Amino acid sequence: MEFSDILASIIHDMKNSLGMVINTLEEITAESDDEGPQQKKIPILQHEAKRLNNKLIELLTLYKIDNNRIVATIDEVMVDEFLEEIVIDNQVNAQAKGVTLSYTCDEYLSGYFDEGLMRGVINNLIGNGLRYTRSQLLIAAQMVDDYLVFQVEDDGAGFPDTMLEAQAAFELNESYVEGHTQLGIYFCGMVARLHKNGDRQGFTKLSNNNTLSGGCFAVWLP
């Protein structure tokens, strides 16, 4: 067995154990009537545990992509229901940080994409957004030039110029910017590129000052 296979197996076990921790924290929160200071720390633990779990999922997905063990399973998905579920799943973490998490899209909008992979992408973007936003996170979906575009926006300081200028490097699969890995961006770009339609494939785009005043990470799916 190669080392990469051993590492992937260990990451898988870590992810399962962390999942049990997250579920236990959720059970403690649901069963407790205590409103004391110790109870208020649980959402913080939940947020950090889920963030770490998302990172492990990213690593496993990237491993599978690199070893040709995963392809995008394209199905028709009702986008409004898809985003509603994601917002509900992340609402406790957002409230714990005093952040308003919301979404917007046409009620009847549908798209063709891998629901599991895109759920991982958007969860990753929400997790990152909660670290950098001031008070709001907005998820939006719409059709633009025959692409289904998902956007996650915040009202923080926005992406630095170095990251905006380095977008071409991400699209070329280069994972380093100024000596630092950008795992989340790399992961989102890889998942986007798994989505293809004819001679078109998905891509990502970073920008600032869209609907909100901070950064906007967009995933374009053909």
N, C-alpha and C positions, 0 to 999 in steps of 0.2 A: 504493500500500500504506500502510495506517495505521501509526502508530508502535507501537501495541500489537501488531500483527502482526509488525513487525520485531523488537521486543523478544522476543516468543515464539520467533521463529526463532533468535535469538541464544542464548536460554536452552536451547533444544533442542540446539544445537551444543555448548554448554558441558557439558550433561549427558552427551552422548556422549563427549566428551573425558575427562570425569571418570570415566566408566565404564571407559575404557581404563586410567586410572591405578589404579583399584581392582583391576582384573583383573591388572595387572602386579604390584602389591604382593602379591596372593594367590599368584601364580606364584613370586615371589622367596621368599616364606615357605615354600612347599611344596618348593622345590628346595634350600634352604639348610640345612646341618647346623650352622651357626654358632649358638652360644648366647650370644654376646657381648653387650655392652651396646647396640651399634648395632642388632643384630637385634631386641632387645626394644622398640625404638622403633617398629618397623614396625606393630604392632597399633594404636598410638596414631594413626599416620598413616591407617591403614585406617578407624578409627572416625571421624575428622574428615572424611575424604573421603566416607564413606557418609552422614554427617550432612548435609554440604553437598549431596550428590546427592539426598537426600530432600527438602531444601528446594527444589531446582530442580524436582523432580517435583511438589511442592505448587504452586509458582507456575504451572507449565504446566497442571495440572489446574484450578486456579482460573480461569485464563484461558479454558480451554475451557468451563467451566461458565458463566462470565459471558457468553460469546459463543454459548451454546446449541449447542456443538459436542460435547457429551458427555452421555450418559445412562447410568444404571445398567443394566448387563446382568445380569439376575437369573438365576442358576442354582442348582441344589441343590449344596451343598458339604458334605462330611464335615468337621466342625469340628475333630475330634481330629487328623486328618491335616494340615489347614490350619495349625493352631497348631504342630504338631510341626515342619513345614517352616520356619516363621518363627523358631522358637527355634533350630534348627540354623543358619540363616543369620546369626543375631545372636550366636551363642555365643562366637565368637572375640573379638569386641569386649567382651562382658561379662567374659570371663575376663581380658582385658588390664587391666580396671579392678577386678578382684577382686570382681566381682558375681556372685551366684548367680542365673541366669535360668532360670525354670521355668514350666510351664503346668499347668492343671488343667481338665478338662471331662469330661462323660460320654463314654465310648468310642463310643457309638452316636449321639451328638448330631449332627444335621444342620440346616442352615439354608439360607435362600434369600437370597442377596446377591451383589453384584458382587465377585468374588474379588480382582481386580486392585486396585480402589479400596480395599477393606478391608485388603489387604496393605499398601498405602501408608500407611493410617491407623495400623495397629498398629506398623509399622516406625518411623513418626514418634514414636509414644508411647514405644516402647522407647528410641529415641535420646535423647529428652528425659529419660526416666527414668534413664538411665545417667549423666546429668549431675548429678542431684539425689539419687539414692538413696545410702544408706550401704553396704548389702551385699546387698540382695535386690531382685529384680524378679519379680513374679508376674503371669502372664496367665491370666485365667479366662474361661470362657464357660458360660452357662446360660440356660435359658428362664425368664422372669419375666413373669407377666401376659400371656402370648402374645406377648412380645417376645423376640428373641434378643439377649442382653446380653453384650458383650465388655467386660472390665475389665482395665486395666493398673495395677497397684499397686506402690508402693515403700515402703521403710522410712526415707525421709528426713524432712525437717521438715514435709512436707505443704504444701498450697496455702495461701497467705496469705488472710486474711479478705476482702481487697479483691477477689481473684479469685473467691472463692465467692459474694460478694455481687453480682458483675458477670455472673453466668451469664445473666441475662435479656437483657443487652446482646448477648451472643454469639448468642443465639437470634434476636435481631432483626437479625442481620447487621451489628451495629456492631463494627468491628475495632479500636477503641482503648479501652484501659483505663488511666487515669491517664497518658495521653500516650504510651503504648507500644503498638506493634502486637503482637498475639498471633496470629501467622500460623498456628502449629500448631493452636491451638484453633479458629480460624476455619476452617481447612482441614477438620478433622475434623467440624465441625458442618455444613459444606456437603455433604460426602460423605454424612453420615448423612441429611440431608434429601432427598438424591436417591433414597433408598429409601422407597418408598410401598406401602401395601397398603390399598386402599379409601380411607377417609377418614383413615387414620393415616399418619404419616410418621416417619422416624427422628429421634432427637435425642441430645444428649450431656449428661452430668451429671458435675460435679466434686464430690468429697467427700473427707473425711479419716477415718483410723482405721477402715478396714474390716478385711480379713483381716490386713493388715500395718499398721504404725503410721504410715505416711506418707500421701501423696496417692493418690487413686484416680480415674482417668479412665475413665468408662463410656460406651460407645456402644450405644444402644438401637435395634434394627432391627425393624420390624413384620413 
